[in-house]
């Protein structure tokens, strides 16, 4: 794998993720607008669709909050992982910050000093999974603060109903997370594993299980609606990931994503790279 290929792929997936929604996400918004019964809610969804069209046509970011640079790396077990992996991706983020352009969002949590290029300690954030094969698949998953700030984690009593808890909390928070939202849920594991499950649930959208569909129905039944103005479409997708937990614990984490559920993937091989 050549360093310049990985840098170029990083720039490309960030640029596409920031400016063009995945087709299934745009279709989910269109379907929600078509069945929305509230005129106010429908007008919000139509404004979102107009914004999507302008961003794609003009090649500009879908939102002024271009988010933090989060990447999902699926690394083939037969791949010789290069020593420059992290630094090449960081170089790609620096280039994308200038070229797309991206808003410099990454600041020191204590001093609030801005790094100026979206890189520094802990950034970019790399979520790594080992998979079959001999190549690297990199997915850009930029995460804005509007939805991230309203994500949450709780250590429930084992006797509690985690799905009721999630539905009620999402209904309280979704309007301020730029609804309609996508809801990644992690149930079980440890305190930190529940949060990682919730993030992976967002990455693996859309959910397809009956439990996913039931929770989506319950969240929308409450009626928070687009931008918290009331309506049928509070959430567009739900996915639940679970892990075994201690008999005395019930960790539950929810990672919210706004309507701009941005992502783009590329595959990097020894002989080059391509957008998926």
C-alpha positions as CSV (number, residue, x, y, z in Angstrom):
1,X,0.0,0.0,0.0
2,X,1.3,3.4,-1.0
3,X,1.1,6.3,1.4
4,X,-0.1,8.7,-1.3
5,X,-3.0,6.4,-2.1
6,X,-4.2,6.3,1.5
7,X,-3.9,10.1,1.8
8,X,-5.8,10.6,-1.5
9,X,-8.5,8.1,-0.5
10,X,-8.9,9.9,2.9
11,X,-9.4,13.3,1.2
12,X,-11.9,11.8,-1.3
13,X,-14.1,10.0,1.2
14,X,-14.2,13.1,3.5
15,X,-15.1,15.3,0.5
16,X,-17.9,13.0,-0.6
17,X,-19.3,12.4,2.8
18,X,-19.4,16.2,3.5
19,X,-21.2,17.1,0.3
20,X,-23.4,14.1,-0.8
21,X,-25.6,12.0,1.3
22,X,-25.7,8.2,0.8
23,X,-28.7,7.4,-1.5
24,X,-30.5,5.4,1.2
25,X,-30.4,8.3,3.6
26,X,-31.8,10.8,1.1
27,X,-34.5,8.2,0.2
28,X,-35.4,7.9,3.9
29,X,-35.9,11.6,4.1
30,X,-38.0,11.7,0.9
31,X,-40.2,8.9,2.2
32,X,-40.7,10.7,5.5
33,X,-41.7,13.9,3.7
34,X,-44.2,12.0,1.5
35,X,-46.0,10.5,4.4
36,X,-45.7,13.4,6.9
37,X,-49.1,14.6,8.1
38,X,-48.0,17.8,9.7
39,X,-47.6,20.8,7.2
40,X,-45.0,22.4,9.4
41,X,-43.0,19.2,9.7
42,X,-43.3,18.6,5.9
43,X,-42.0,22.0,5.2
44,X,-38.9,21.3,7.3
45,X,-38.3,18.0,5.5
46,X,-38.7,19.8,2.1
47,X,-36.2,22.4,3.2
48,X,-33.7,19.6,4.1
49,X,-34.2,18.1,0.7
50,X,-33.6,21.4,-1.0
51,X,-30.4,21.8,1.0
52,X,-29.2,18.3,0.0
53,X,-29.7,19.2,-3.7
54,X,-27.8,22.5,-3.5
55,X,-24.9,20.9,-1.6
56,X,-24.6,18.1,-4.1
57,X,-24.9,20.3,-7.2
58,X,-22.4,23.0,-5.9
59,X,-20.0,20.5,-4.2
60,X,-20.3,22.3,-0.9
61,X,-20.8,20.9,2.7
62,X,-24.3,19.8,3.6
63,X,-24.0,21.6,6.9
64,X,-21.8,24.4,8.3
65,X,-20.8,22.0,11.1
66,X,-18.5,19.7,9.1
67,X,-18.0,17.7,12.2
68,X,-15.1,15.9,13.7
69,X,-13.1,13.4,11.5
70,X,-14.2,10.0,12.5
71,X,-13.2,7.0,10.3
72,X,-14.1,3.3,10.3
73,X,-11.2,1.2,9.1
74,X,-11.9,-2.4,8.0
75,X,-8.4,-3.9,7.8
76,X,-7.9,-7.2,6.0
77,X,-6.2,-9.8,8.1
78,X,-3.9,-10.6,5.2
79,X,-2.8,-7.0,4.8
80,X,0.6,-5.9,5.9
81,X,-0.5,-2.9,7.9
82,X,1.7,0.0,7.0
83,X,3.6,1.9,9.7
84,X,2.3,5.2,8.3
85,X,-1.4,4.3,8.6
86,X,-2.5,6.9,11.2
87,X,-0.3,9.7,10.0
88,X,-1.4,9.2,6.3
89,X,-5.0,9.5,7.4
90,X,-4.2,12.6,9.5
91,X,-2.4,14.1,6.4
92,X,-5.6,13.4,4.4
93,X,-7.7,15.2,7.0
94,X,-5.3,18.2,6.9
95,X,-5.6,18.4,3.1
96,X,-9.4,18.0,3.2
97,X,-9.7,20.8,5.8
98,X,-8.1,23.1,3.2
99,X,-9.6,21.7,0.0
100,X,-13.2,20.9,0.8
101,X,-13.0,23.1,2.9
102,X,-13.9,21.8,6.4
103,X,-14.5,24.0,9.4
104,X,-11.6,23.6,11.9
105,X,-13.6,22.1,14.8
106,X,-11.0,20.2,16.9
107,X,-10.0,22.1,20.1
108,X,-8.2,21.2,23.2
109,X,-10.8,20.2,25.8
110,X,-9.3,22.3,28.6
111,X,-7.6,25.4,26.9
112,X,-10.1,25.4,24.0
113,X,-7.2,26.2,21.6
114,X,-8.0,25.2,18.1
115,X,-5.5,23.0,16.2
116,X,-6.6,24.7,13.0
117,X,-6.6,21.6,10.8
118,X,-8.9,19.1,12.6
119,X,-5.9,16.9,13.8
120,X,-4.2,16.5,17.1
121,X,-4.4,14.2,20.1
122,X,-7.1,11.7,19.5
123,X,-8.1,13.2,16.1
124,X,-8.8,11.8,13.6
125,X,-10.8,9.1,15.6
126,X,-10.2,5.7,14.1
127,X,-12.6,2.8,14.7
128,X,-10.8,-0.3,13.7
129,X,-12.1,-3.8,12.8
130,X,-10.3,-6.8,11.4
131,X,-12.0,-8.5,8.5
132,X,-11.2,-11.1,5.8
133,X,-9.1,-10.0,2.9
134,X,-5.9,-8.2,1.9
135,X,-7.1,-4.6,1.6
136,X,-8.2,-1.6,3.7
137,X,-11.7,-0.2,3.5
138,X,-11.9,3.4,4.9
139,X,-15.2,5.0,5.7
140,X,-15.5,8.7,6.6
141,X,-18.1,9.3,9.2
142,X,-17.9,13.0,10.2
143,X,-19.8,13.7,13.4
144,X,-21.2,17.1,14.2
145,X,-21.8,18.5,17.7
146,X,-25.5,19.1,17.3
147,X,-26.3,15.4,17.5
148,X,-23.2,14.3,19.5
149,X,-24.0,16.7,22.3
150,X,-27.4,15.1,22.8
151,X,-26.1,11.5,22.8
152,X,-26.2,9.8,26.2
153,X,-25.2,6.8,28.4
154,X,-26.7,5.5,31.6
155,X,-26.1,2.6,33.9
156,X,-29.6,1.3,34.5
157,X,-30.9,-1.1,37.0
158,X,-31.0,-4.6,35.5
159,X,-34.8,-4.7,36.1
160,X,-35.4,-1.6,34.0
161,X,-36.7,-1.7,30.4
162,X,-33.8,-0.3,28.3
163,X,-36.0,0.2,25.2
164,X,-38.6,2.3,27.1
165,X,-35.7,4.3,28.5
166,X,-34.2,5.0,25.1
167,X,-37.5,6.0,23.5
168,X,-38.3,8.5,26.2
169,X,-34.8,10.0,26.2
170,X,-34.6,10.3,22.5
171,X,-38.0,12.0,22.3
172,X,-36.7,14.6,24.8
173,X,-33.4,15.2,22.9
174,X,-34.1,14.7,19.2
175,X,-35.4,18.2,18.5
176,X,-32.1,19.7,19.7
177,X,-30.1,17.1,17.7
178,X,-31.5,18.4,14.4
179,X,-34.3,15.8,13.9
180,X,-35.2,13.6,12.2
181,X,-32.4,11.6,13.7
182,X,-30.7,8.3,13.3
183,X,-30.4,6.4,16.6
184,X,-27.5,4.0,17.3
185,X,-28.1,2.0,20.5
186,X,-25.6,0.0,22.5
187,X,-27.0,-2.3,25.3
188,X,-24.7,-4.3,27.6
189,X,-21.0,-4.7,27.9
190,X,-19.1,-2.3,30.1
191,X,-19.5,1.5,30.5
192,X,-17.2,2.2,27.6
193,X,-18.2,-0.8,25.4
194,X,-21.9,0.3,25.4
195,X,-20.8,3.6,23.9
196,X,-18.7,1.8,21.2
197,X,-21.6,-0.4,20.4
198,X,-23.8,2.7,19.9
199,X,-21.3,4.2,17.5
200,X,-21.0,1.0,15.6
201,X,-24.8,0.7,15.4
202,X,-24.8,4.1,13.6
203,X,-22.1,2.8,11.2
204,X,-24.1,-0.3,10.4
205,X,-27.4,1.5,9.7
206,X,-30.1,0.9,8.7
207,X,-31.4,-1.6,11.3
208,X,-33.4,-4.5,10.1
209,X,-34.4,-6.5,13.2
210,X,-37.9,-6.5,14.7
211,X,-36.6,-4.9,17.8
212,X,-35.1,-2.1,15.7
213,X,-38.4,-1.5,14.0
214,X,-40.4,-1.6,17.2
215,X,-38.1,1.0,18.8
216,X,-38.3,3.2,15.7
217,X,-42.1,3.1,15.9
218,X,-42.2,3.9,19.6
219,X,-39.8,6.9,19.1
220,X,-41.9,8.3,16.3
221,X,-45.2,7.7,18.2
222,X,-44.2,10.3,20.8
223,X,-44.4,13.0,18.1
224,X,-41.3,15.2,18.6
225,X,-41.0,15.6,14.9
226,X,-38.5,17.4,12.6
227,X,-36.5,20.0,14.4
228,X,-38.7,19.4,17.5
229,X,-41.7,21.2,15.9
230,X,-44.0,18.2,16.1
231,X,-44.8,15.6,13.4
232,X,-44.5,12.0,12.5
233,X,-40.8,11.8,11.6
234,X,-38.7,12.1,14.8
235,X,-36.3,9.3,13.8
236,X,-35.5,7.8,10.3
237,X,-33.6,4.8,11.5
238,X,-32.7,2.8,14.6
239,X,-30.2,0.0,15.1
240,X,-29.5,-1.8,18.3
241,X,-26.2,-3.6,19.1
242,X,-25.8,-5.7,22.2
243,X,-23.0,-7.4,24.3
244,X,-23.0,-9.6,27.4
245,X,-22.8,-7.6,30.6
246,X,-22.3,-8.2,34.3
247,X,-25.2,-9.7,36.1
248,X,-25.5,-6.5,38.3
249,X,-25.2,-4.0,35.4
250,X,-27.3,-2.8,32.5
251,X,-25.3,-0.2,30.5
252,X,-27.3,1.6,27.8
253,X,-25.8,4.1,25.4
254,X,-27.4,6.1,22.5
255,X,-25.4,7.8,19.8
256,X,-27.6,10.2,17.9
257,X,-26.9,11.3,14.3
258,X,-28.8,14.2,12.7
259,X,-30.6,13.9,9.4
260,X,-27.3,14.6,7.7
261,X,-26.2,11.0,8.2
262,X,-22.9,11.5,6.3
263,X,-20.6,8.7,5.2
264,X,-18.5,7.6,2.2
265,X,-16.2,4.6,1.7
266,X,-13.1,3.7,-0.4
267,X,-11.0,0.6,-0.7
268,X,-7.2,0.9,-0.7
269,X,-5.2,-1.9,-2.2
270,X,-1.5,-2.5,-3.0
271,X,-2.2,-1.4,-6.6
272,X,-4.3,1.7,-5.9
273,X,-7.7,2.8,-4.5
274,X,-11.2,3.4,-5.5
275,X,-14.4,4.9,-4.1
276,X,-16.9,2.2,-3.2
